[in-house]
């Protein structure tokens, strides 16, 4: 399965995303139900409040993603200890944009 991962723009300089790629390839943590997946896109939300994440999610789906994954920096606050205050609205907007057939995964690790 191909997935697109959306990460927090504010943590890009703190985290290279290597754990996201590792857990996706191994099919562990958030990917236990799907098994190993291919990361076909790894983009930021575009910065607060995350409006660009919607268009970016749509493009990844158009290019073959069967799931959109929110990196743990957005939903759990790793590594800065503060989850995105716009996460719920961003997730709901992406759900509306990509439709009900695309799996949304709320974290990576």
KAHU-V676783 format. One line per field, one symbol per residue. ss: DSSP state (@ for helix, = for strand, . for the rest). phi: phi as a letter, one per 20 degrees, with the letter a starting at -180 (. if undefined). burial: b if it has 24 or more other ideal C-beta (glycine too) atoms within 12 Angstrom, else e. Layout:
ss->???
phi->???
burial->???
This chain:
ss->.======.@@@......@@@@@@@@@..@@@......=======.......@@@@@@@@@@@....====.@@@@...........@@@@@@@@@@@@....===....
phi->.ecddddfffdgedcenffgfffffemdlfdffengcdedbbcefnnfenfffffffffffgeofdbddefffeednfeenbfffdgfffffffgffenfeefddeadb
burial->ebbbbbbbbbbeeebebebbbebbeeeebbbeebeebbbbbbbbbbeeebeebbebbbebbeeebbbbbbbbbbbbebeeeebbebbeebbebbbebbeeebbbbbbbb
